[in-house]
Amino acid sequence: MLRRAPRFWWRETPTLLARLLQPLGFLYGRITLQRMRQPGTEAGLPVICVGNFIAGGAGKTPTAITIARLLDARGEKPFVLMRGYGGRLAGPIEVDPDRHRAADTGDEPLLMARHARTVIARDRVAGARLARGLGASVVVMDDGLQNPSLVKHLKLAVVDGSSGAGNGLCLPAGPLRAPLAEQMSEADAVIVIGGGDAGERVAAVARAAKKPVLAAALKPAATAVERLRGRKVVALSGIGRPEKFAATLRDAGAIIAAEQAHGDHHAYLESDVATALAIAREHAALIATTEKDWTKLAPLWPGNARDVLVVVPVTLAFAEPAAISDLLAALGKAS
């Protein structure tokens, strides 16, 4: 997995470098598409896949959290299934946020387990079977749209409205894992998070393919917004697209004095914390970080510096909640 996506991926018009890499991208995309279309194994319960078309973050994890909450409200017993990227445990194992650390399970599963029961497994079939054995009535698979191991009964593709499909080319020439139109045929619905022309272009492809398009937005927690509004902050993050976090802070009314942007899934050291605190003192600023980063920062953070830290959880909100409810209701009838 890439720690940080190349900037040229996100230019609407492919650069010369992208064009030079395009033959490799064509080959990569065809291989991925062929793999996507392989038959999978039935898990014995419904599987909802929350994936994306590109490499890198698009908002899958907050989407999976919201889907799990909606299922719980319907009387289901959802378990989230994740690969556990960055963790030493291969699984299948249920994540215990009171016992496990990010080094064990990866940062995103540790975050997820604070919101929904979560299983990690490199072998997705084994993970789904463990979830079923633990009482799951439905599995929400975070990522894996291109993974053919399990039969998926509802495939949701998440799109970041500000970046969409980037330059429209496949890895390594662009961010797509396979050609967009062909991947679209494998999805049941598209969720576009936030506004932007790039996301609207993907939505147009979805509508042309007769796929439902659901609009959504990521909302920072009100308590965090209250602390951030009008304050200078140091933006501390280790995510794929740190500019998205910076935009969230600005939208909350914060004034970004400095950014400490590390690569995705960054393994924080005490020196990283010391550097961030020094920069915050220099600017008389707070330090803002993501909920995902806090899973790794928490053991390192000095107790006497907690008052300068603002953890910014985000929640996915659908513009038309009835649309996602209808998809989930249809899944229940089909199963």
C-alpha positions in Angstrom: 0.0 0.0 0.0 1.3 3.5 -0.9 2.1 5.7 2.0 1.3 8.8 0.0 -0.3 9.1 -3.4 1.8 10.9 -6.1 0.5 14.4 -6.9 0.3 13.7 -10.6 -2.4 11.1 -10.1 -4.9 13.9 -9.2 -4.5 16.1 -12.2 -7.5 15.9 -14.5 -5.3 15.9 -17.6 -2.6 13.1 -17.4 0.9 14.4 -17.2 3.8 13.1 -19.5 4.9 10.8 -16.7 1.4 9.4 -16.4 1.3 8.8 -20.2 4.7 7.0 -20.0 3.4 4.7 -17.3 0.1 4.1 -19.0 1.0 0.8 -20.7 1.9 -0.6 -17.3 -1.4 0.7 -15.9 -3.3 -1.0 -18.7 -1.7 -4.3 -17.8 -2.3 -3.8 -14.1 -5.9 -2.9 -14.6 -6.6 -5.9 -16.8 -5.1 -8.3 -14.3 -7.0 -6.7 -11.4 -10.3 -6.8 -13.4 -9.8 -10.5 -14.2 -9.2 -11.2 -10.6 -12.3 -9.2 -9.5 -14.5 -11.4 -11.7 -13.3 -14.7 -10.2 -16.0 -16.7 -8.3 -16.0 -16.3 -4.5 -17.0 -18.5 -1.6 -20.3 -18.1 0.2 -19.9 -17.2 3.9 -23.3 -18.4 5.0 -24.5 -14.9 5.8 -24.9 -11.6 3.8 -21.7 -9.8 3.0 -21.7 -6.0 2.4 -18.5 -4.7 0.8 -17.5 -1.1 1.4 -14.7 -0.6 -1.1 -13.4 1.9 -3.6 -12.2 2.2 -7.2 -8.8 3.7 -6.4 -5.7 3.0 -4.3 -5.7 5.2 -1.1 -8.3 6.7 1.1 -11.8 7.6 0.0 -13.7 7.4 3.2 -14.3 3.6 3.4 -13.8 3.3 7.2 -16.3 6.0 8.3 -18.7 4.6 5.7 -18.4 1.1 7.1 -18.9 2.4 10.7 -22.1 4.2 9.6 -23.4 1.1 7.7 -22.7 -1.1 10.8 -24.7 1.4 12.9 -27.6 1.4 10.5 -27.7 -2.4 10.5 -27.6 -2.5 14.3 -30.6 -0.1 14.4 -32.4 -2.6 12.1 -31.9 -5.4 14.7 -29.0 -7.0 12.9 -25.7 -8.2 14.5 -23.1 -6.7 12.2 -19.4 -7.5 12.3 -16.9 -5.5 10.4 -14.3 -7.6 8.5 -10.9 -6.0 7.8 -7.6 -7.3 6.5 -5.6 -5.7 9.3 -3.0 -3.9 7.2 0.1 -2.9 9.2 -0.6 -5.3 12.1 1.5 -8.4 13.0 -1.6 -10.7 13.5 -2.8 -12.6 10.5 -6.0 -13.6 12.1 -8.8 -14.5 12.0 -9.2 -12.9 15.4 -11.7 -10.4 16.9 -10.1 -7.1 17.7 -10.2 -6.1 21.4 -9.5 -2.4 21.7 -8.7 -2.8 25.4 -6.1 -5.5 24.8 -4.7 -5.0 21.3 -2.5 -2.3 20.0 -2.1 -0.8 16.5 1.1 -2.9 16.0 -1.0 -6.0 16.6 -4.0 -5.3 14.4 -3.3 -2.2 12.3 -4.6 1.3 13.1 -7.9 1.2 11.3 -9.2 -2.1 12.8 -8.4 -0.7 16.3 -10.4 2.4 15.5 -13.2 0.4 14.0 -13.4 -1.9 17.1 -14.4 1.1 19.2 -17.5 1.5 17.0 -18.5 -2.1 16.0 -17.4 -5.6 16.6 -14.5 -6.2 14.3 -12.6 -9.2 12.9 -9.3 -9.1 11.1 -8.1 -11.8 8.8 -5.7 -12.0 5.8 -8.0 -14.9 4.7 -11.3 -13.1 4.3 -13.3 -16.4 4.1 -11.9 -17.5 7.4 -12.6 -14.1 8.9 -16.3 -14.2 7.8 -16.7 -17.7 9.2 -15.2 -16.5 12.5 -17.7 -13.6 12.6 -20.5 -15.9 11.9 -19.4 -18.2 14.7 -19.3 -15.2 17.1 -22.9 -14.4 16.3 -22.8 -12.1 13.3 -26.0 -11.9 11.2 -24.2 -9.8 8.5 -20.6 -8.9 7.6 -19.5 -5.5 6.6 -16.3 -5.9 4.6 -14.2 -2.8 4.9 -12.2 -2.7 1.6 -12.0 -5.6 -0.8 -14.0 -4.6 -3.8 -11.2 -6.1 -5.9 -10.8 -9.1 -3.6 -12.7 -12.1 -5.1 -12.5 -14.5 -2.1 -16.0 -13.9 -0.7 -19.3 -13.7 -2.5 -20.5 -10.1 -1.8 -24.3 -9.5 -1.7 -24.1 -5.7 -1.7 -21.1 -3.9 -3.2 -20.8 -0.2 -2.3 -18.0 1.9 -4.0 -17.0 4.9 -2.0 -15.7 8.0 -3.9 -14.1 11.1 -2.5 -15.8 14.0 -4.2 -12.7 16.2 -4.3 -10.5 13.6 -6.0 -12.8 11.2 -7.8 -10.9 8.9 -10.1 -8.0 11.3 -10.4 -6.5 11.3 -13.9 -8.6 8.2 -14.9 -5.6 5.9 -15.4 -4.7 2.7 -13.6 -1.7 2.1 -11.2 1.0 3.2 -11.5 0.0 5.8 -14.0 -3.0 6.9 -11.9 -4.9 5.9 -8.8 -7.5 3.4 -10.4 -7.1 -0.3 -9.5 -8.9 -1.2 -12.8 -10.6 0.8 -15.5 -13.4 2.8 -14.0 -16.2 1.7 -16.4 -15.4 -2.0 -15.9 -15.2 -1.6 -12.1 -18.5 0.3 -12.1 -20.1 -2.8 -13.6 -19.1 -4.7 -10.5 -20.6 -2.2 -8.0 -24.2 -2.1 -6.9 -24.1 1.6 -5.8 -21.7 4.5 -5.5 -21.4 6.7 -2.4 -19.9 10.1 -3.2 -18.5 11.8 -0.1 -18.3 15.6 -0.4 -18.7 17.9 -3.4 -16.4 18.5 -6.3 -16.2 18.2 -10.1 -14.0 15.1 -9.8 -16.6 13.2 -7.8 -19.4 14.4 -10.1 -17.5 12.9 -13.1 -17.5 9.5 -11.4 -21.2 10.0 -10.5 -22.0 10.6 -14.1 -20.3 7.3 -15.1 -22.4 5.6 -12.4 -25.6 7.1 -13.6 -24.8 6.1 -17.2 -24.4 2.6 -15.9 -27.8 2.8 -14.1 -26.1 2.6 -10.7 -27.6 4.4 -7.7 -25.5 7.4 -6.6 -25.8 8.3 -2.9 -24.4 11.7 -1.7 -22.8 11.9 1.8 -20.6 14.1 3.8 -18.1 13.7 6.7 -19.0 15.7 9.7 -16.4 16.4 12.5 -17.7 15.9 16.0 -19.3 19.0 17.4 -17.1 19.0 20.6 -14.0 19.1 18.4 -15.4 21.9 16.2 -16.1 23.9 19.3 -12.5 23.7 20.5 -11.1 24.3 17.0 -13.1 27.3 15.9 -10.9 30.4 15.7 -7.8 28.7 17.1 -4.4 28.2 15.6 -3.6 24.5 15.2 -0.8 22.1 14.1 -2.3 19.5 11.8 -0.7 16.2 12.8 -1.7 13.2 10.7 -0.4 9.9 9.1 -3.0 9.3 6.4 -3.0 8.9 2.7 -4.2 12.3 1.8 -3.4 14.8 4.6 -4.9 17.7 2.6 -8.3 16.2 3.3 -7.7 16.5 7.1 -6.4 20.0 6.7 -9.6 20.9 4.7 -11.7 19.5 7.6 -9.9 21.6 10.1 -10.4 24.8 8.0 -14.1 24.0 7.5 -14.3 23.7 11.3 -13.0 27.3 11.6 -9.4 26.4 12.6 -6.4 28.4 11.5 -3.6 26.0 10.4 -0.3 27.3 11.7 1.7 24.3 10.6 1.3 20.7 9.3 3.1 17.6 10.3 1.9 15.2 7.6 3.4 11.7 7.7 2.8 8.8 5.4 -0.3 6.6 5.7 -0.3 4.2 8.6 2.7 6.0 10.0 4.3 4.2 13.1 4.7 7.1 15.5 7.7 7.6 17.7 8.2 9.6 20.8 10.3 12.0 18.7 7.3 12.7 16.4 5.3 13.7 19.5 8.1 15.9 20.8 8.5 17.6 17.5 4.7 18.3 17.2 4.6 19.7 20.8 7.6 22.0 20.1 5.9 23.4 16.9 2.7 23.9 18.8 4.6 25.9 21.5 6.3 27.9 18.9 3.0 29.0 17.4 1.0 29.1 20.6 -1.3 26.5 18.9 -3.3 23.4 19.6 -2.5 20.1 18.0 -5.3 18.5 16.0 -5.1 14.9 14.9 -7.4 12.2 13.4 -9.1 9.5 15.4 -7.1 6.9 13.4 -3.8 8.6 14.4 -4.8 8.7 18.0 -4.9 4.9 18.2 -1.1 5.0 17.8 -0.4 8.4 19.5 -2.3 7.6 22.7 0.4 5.4 24.4 3.1 8.1 23.5 1.3 11.2 24.5 2.5 13.0 27.7 -0.2 13.3 30.3 0.6 16.9 31.0 0.2 17.8 27.3 -3.3 16.4 26.8 -4.9 19.8 27.1 -3.2 21.0 23.8 -4.5 18.0 21.8 -7.8 17.9 19.9 -8.8 14.5 18.4 -11.2 15.1 15.6 -13.6 12.2 15.0 -15.7 12.3 11.9 -19.1 10.8 11.1 -20.6 10.0 7.7 -24.0 11.5 7.1 -26.1 10.6 4.0 -27.9 13.4 2.3 -30.9 11.1 1.7 -30.9 8.4 4.5 -33.8 6.6 2.9 -31.7 5.6 -0.1 -29.2 3.7 1.9 -32.0 2.2 4.1 -33.7 0.9 1.0 -30.5 -0.8 -0.2 -30.1 -2.5 3.2 -33.7 -3.5 3.3 -33.4 -5.1 -0.1 -30.4 -7.0 1.1 -32.5 -8.4 4.0 -35.3 -9.5 1.6 -32.8 -11.2 -0.7 -31.1 -13.1 2.1 
